[in-house]
Amino acid sequence: MVIIRDILSDFSDEEDIELCDDDDDIESNEATSVTYVNPSSFFVNIDAAAGQDLSYRNNHLSSDCDNELYVGTIVRYGASNHDSPNTYILDRVFWAFKPSIEGFAFCKPILQVDGTFLTGKYNGTLLIASSQDGNRRIFPVAFAIVEGETKEACEWFFFNIRSFVTHEANICIISDRGTGLLGALRVELPQWRNAHSVYCIRHVASNFNKEFRDTDLKEKVIAMGYELMRPRFEGMLDALRQKNPRAGAWLDNIPKDKWTQSYDEGRRYGHMTTNLAECVNSVLKGSRALPITALVTTTYHRLNSWFIHHRTEAENMIRAGHVYCEELSNVITENNRKATCHVVRNFSRNSGVAEVEVTGRRRTRVYTIRLMESWCDCGEFQSLRLPCSHAVATCASLNLDCGQFIAHIYRLDNIVKVYGVEFQPIANVEYWPTYSGPTFIPNPDMRRNRKGRPKTKRIQNEMDDSQSQHHKKCGLCRTEGHTRKNCPHQNREIGQSSRHNN
């Protein structure tokens, strides 16, 4: 396969690219090193006999071409030796575009990691790390093509993210409980700056259901994960222990801060699943059958279109006089409406400690607020980094602006910074430099079996909502319980064969 190296180059002149052998440690200093004189001379020539369907191209770069166009974009390769001289087997490739790297610093400090299988000529897995901006827009950060979701491949993926993409501290990594991902995080996570690893609640509930085969308990586990108040969570957990002690013991083996909102101290920003990464997987579904060159190009142009749309949207809202996005403004308005019905008892103006009494139809609840700590007993304040109605009522009683307690990532001026770095057009092929480096070939052992129709969809399980909530309907009358062939409402007189008329 071919890699578009000129759109991924971020290396300075005479910088080394390490080609790591899979049998060695990824960080080993004994990895083969190939030096390129020109930072843009990364176009790969692959022998057609090895399965490459693109012909060789002679590329030349004019002396007045802007080589600094893609500086800041990261590309890393993992390759193993081949019997032919100056030839390597391409095992892994990692890429992260500069606009995504720069924009992640202004996103929520979360990373959702998930993988999906390739559907082209070769087997493999596409790993994607995604985040979210303050307007709840998906923000892809980094990509990698590896041999599978193995511990070594995931460890290599996290090492590149940590080394070249995420320079911020206190990042929360949300993933499933796959063996490869968990093993890689045990090795890589201690080397991050105060990073945390948590689990997707859907995958936790799916694992729970596989063990106990009880859908009712599974739904209760999901509700427990989303619960914001610790006393309520503990009450739900005690009730589950009484109903099924073995299920309670199973949950006790998982640290509470790994799968519940009430104990994660707001690291998740309310994200309980890996839906962001899975959404990107769905968008790139058709691209997973393409060669690496086309796949990289697709991600490049797709992200460019997203950046333009989201940046323009935020700039237009700023011109219209908005401070926050429309959805967040509606949440703030609703919290202000609820706050008018709350009774506030202040205890300290300096520390912002107060009690808020909320009268409901059945009972009256009292919540403690600590404004300086961004804390409320309801859990919403510290989980979303957004003042709840109790915090809004406390601010109103103290004549304080509740906007100062809204996380800066929600502001439109910050969202503009997320998409501030623009993508640039890919240079014309005729301006590319002459490539004089080694030849990369695909791994022949990864070649897909040509027999049968290639699989493009994964096998669904009980975790997928489509099976449990959406039932098939008749194509004629749109009711459930039968199909088009045996529909009792179809007109038998129209379109019948001659045999029925005799």
RARA-V252169 format. One record per pair of residues at least 4 apart in sequence whose ideal C-beta (glycine too) atoms are under 8 Angstrom apart, sorted by the first residue. I is the first residue (numbers start at 1). GAP is how many residues later the second one is. Records with the same first field share a line. If there is no record, write none. Layout:
I: GAP  GAP
This chain:
1: 45  51  89  121  290  291  292  439  441
2: 41  42  44  50  52  289  290  291
3: 5  39  41  72  74  87  90  289  290  293  437
4: 4  39  289  292  293  422
5: 4  35  36  37  38  39  70
6: 34  36  37  64  420  421  426  427
7: 63  66  289  290  293  419
8: 34  62  65  66  67  87  288
9: 30  31  33  61  62  64  66
10: 60  61  62  63  64  65  88
11: 4  6  25  28
12: 27
13: 24  25  26
14: 21  22  23
15: 20  21  24
16: 17  18  19
17: 16  17  18  19  59  60
18: 13  14  15  58  59
19: 12  13  14  15  58  59  60  69  419
20: 4  6  8  11  12  57  58  59  136
21: 10  11  58  59  60
22: 56  58  69  125  130
23: 57
24: 4  6  7
26: 52  126  129  130  133
27: 132
32: 47  49  56
34: 403  404
36: 5  6  400  401
37: 4
38: 23  29  395
39: 28  32
40: 21  25  27  30  392  393
41: 20  391  392  393  394  395  396
42: 33  393  395
43: 14  16  389  390  392
44: 391  393  395  396
45: 11  12  390  394
46: 4  6  8  393  394  395  396
47: 5  40  392  394
48: 4  5  7
50: 391  392  394
51: 70  71  390  391  393  396
52: 389  390
53: 238
54: 237  239
57: 372  375
58: 376
59: 370  371  372  373  374  375  376
60: 370  371  372  373  374
61: 4  6  370  371  372  373
62: 369
65: 362  366
67: 4
69: 355  358
70: 28  354
71: 27
72: 26  29  30
73: 22  23  24  25  28
74: 20  21  22  27  68  86  90  91
75: 18  19  20
76: 17  18  19  84  88
77: 13  15  16  17  363
78: 13  14  15  78
79: 9  10  11  12  13  361
80: 8  9  11
81: 7  8
82: 5  6  7  359
83: 4
84: 355
86: 352  353
87: 351  352  353  354
88: 350  351  352  353
89: 351  352  353  354
90: 350  351  352  353
91: 55  56  352
92: 52  53  54  55  61  64
93: 51  52  199
94: 48  49  50  62  63  66
95: 47  48  49  201  204
96: 4  5  45  46  47  64  65  68  69
97: 4  202  203  206  326
98: 4  323
99: 4  204  208  320  322  323  324
100: 4  39  40  41  42  65  203
101: 40  63  64
102: 318  319
103: 4  30  36  204  314  315  316  317  318
104: 27  35  37  61  62  64
105: 62  63
106: 27  303  308  309  311  312
107: 24  25  26  27  32  302  311
108: 23  24  25  26  161  163  301
109: 59  61  62  63  160
110: 21  22  61  62  63  64  157  158  159  161
111: 18  19  20  30  50  55  60  61  62  63
112: 17  18  19  61  62  63  159  162  163  164  165
113: 14  15  16  44  60  61  62  68  161  164
114: 13  14  61  62  160  163  164  167
115: 10  11  12  13  34
116: 9  10  12  165  168  172  342
117: 6  7  8  9  171  338  341
118: 4  5  6  7  8  27  170  171
119: 169  170  335  336  337
120: 168  169  170  171  328
121: 170  326  327
122: 320  321  324  325  326
123: 24  25  323  324  325
124: 21  22  23  24  322
125: 20  21  22  23  24  28
126: 17  18  19  155  158  162  169
127: 16  17  18  19  22  26  27  30
128: 12  14  15  149  152  153  156
129: 11  12  13  14  28  32  36  148
130: 8  9  10  11  146  147  149  150
131: 8  10  145
132: 4  5  6  7  137  139  144
133: 4  6  177  276  282  285
134: 191  194  273  275  276  277  280  281  284
135: 175  178  179  190  192  193  275  277  280
136: 189  191
137: 169  173
138: 138  141  142
139: 279
140: 140  159  163
141: 20  24  25
142: 15  18  19  23
143: 153  156
144: 9  12  13  16
145: 147  150
146: 4  7  8  10  11
147: 6  296  299
148: 5  32
149: 4  5  29  31  32
150: 4  30
151: 4  28  29  32  33
152: 4  32
153: 4  27
154: 4  26  27  29  30  31
155: 4  28  29  32  33
156: 4
157: 4  27
158: 4  26  27  30  31
159: 4  29
160: 4  5
161: 4  5
162: 4  26  29  30
166: 5  26
168: 25
169: 24  25  26
170: 23  24  25  26  97
171: 21  22  24  25
172: 23  24  25  26  92  95  96  97
173: 12  16  22  23  24  25
174: 24  25  26  94  97  99  100
175: 6  7  10  22  24  25  99
176: 5  23  24  27  98
177: 4  5  22  23  26  27  30
178: 4
179: 4
180: 4
181: 4
182: 4
183: 4
184: 4
185: 4  12
188: 4
189: 6  7  8
196: 61  68  71
197: 61
198: 59  60  61  66  69  70
199: 4  5  55  59  60
200: 4  72  73  74
201: 4  20  21  24  25  58  71  72
202: 4  20  70  71  72  261
203: 4  71  260
204: 4  17  21  50  55
205: 4  13  14  16  17  20  258
206: 4  12  255  256  257
207: 4
208: 4  9  10  13  39  42  43
209: 4  5  6  8  9  253
211: 36  39
212: 5  6  32  34  35  38
214: 4  30  33
215: 4  247
216: 4
217: 4  23  26  27  30
218: 4  244
219: 4
220: 4  16  20
221: 4  19  30
222: 4
223: 4  13
224: 9  12  13  16  36
225: 34  35  36  47
226: 35  46
227: 5  6  9  33  34  35
228: 33  34  150  151  152  155
229: 4  33  148  149  150
230: 4  32  33  149
231: 4
232: 4  30
233: 4  27  29  30
234: 4
235: 4
236: 4
237: 4  11  14
238: 4
239: 4
240: 4  7  8  11
241: 4  6  7  8
243: 4
244: 4
245: 4
246: 4
247: 4
248: 4
249: 4
250: 4
254: 4  5
255: 4
256: 4  6  7
257: 6  7  8
260: 4
261: 7  9  11  118  122
262: 117
264: 4  119
265: 117
266: 108  116  117  118  119
268: 4  115
269: 114  115  116
270: 113  114
271: 5
274: 4
275: 4
276: 4
277: 4
278: 4
279: 4
280: 4
281: 4
283: 19
284: 4  11  14  15  18
285: 171
287: 7  8  11  12
288: 7  168
289: 165  167
290: 4  5  8
291: 4
292: 4
293: 4
294: 4
295: 4
296: 4
297: 4  129
298: 4
299: 4
300: 4  123  126
301: 4
302: 4
303: 4  120
304: 4  119
305: 4
306: 4
307: 4  112  115  116
308: 4  111
309: 4
310: 4  105  108  109
311: 4  105  108  109
312: 4
313: 4
314: 4  11  98  101  102  105
315: 4  101
316: 4
317: 5  8  9  95
318: 4  94  95  98
322: 4  7  90
323: 80  88  89
324: 4  5  8  82  86  87  88
325: 4  85  87  90
326: 4
327: 4
328: 4  58  82
329: 4
330: 4
331: 4  55
332: 4  60  70  74
333: 4
334: 4  55
335: 4  52  53  54  57
336: 4  53  56
338: 4  51  54
339: 50  51  53  54  57
340: 53
341: 17  18
342: 14  15  16  47  48  51
343: 13  14  16
344: 10  11  12  13  49  50  52  53
345: 9  10  11  12
346: 7  8  48  51  52
347: 6  7  8
348: 4  5  6
349: 49
351: 19  20  21
352: 17  18  19  20  42  46  48
353: 15  16  17  18
354: 14  15  17  40  43  44
355: 11  12  13  14
356: 10  11  12  13  34  37  38
357: 7  8  9
358: 6  7  8  9  32
359: 5
360: 4  5
367: 9  10  11  23
368: 7  8  9
369: 6  7  8  12  21  22  25
370: 4  5  6
371: 20  23  24  27  29  34
374: 7  8  11  31
375: 6  7
376: 4  5  6  12  14  15
377: 13
378: 10  12
379: 4
380: 4  6  8
381: 4  5  6  7  9  10  24
385: 21  22  24  25
386: 20  21  24
387: 4  5  8  15  18  19
388: 4
389: 4
390: 4
391: 4  11  14
392: 4  10
393: 4
394: 4
395: 5  6  7  10
396: 4  6
400: 4
402: 4
406: 4  5
408: 6
409: 5
410: 4
411: 4
412: 4
413: 4
414: 4
415: 4
416: 4
427: 4  5
428: 4
442: 4  5
443: 4
448: 6
460: 4  6  7
462: 5  6
464: 4
465: 4  5
466: 4
471: 9
472: 8  11
473: 5  6  7
474: 4  5  6  7  8  9  10  13
475: 8  9
476: 8  11  13  14
477: 10  12  13
482: 4  5  6
483: 4
484: 6
491: 4
492: 4  8
496: 4  5
497: 4
498: 4
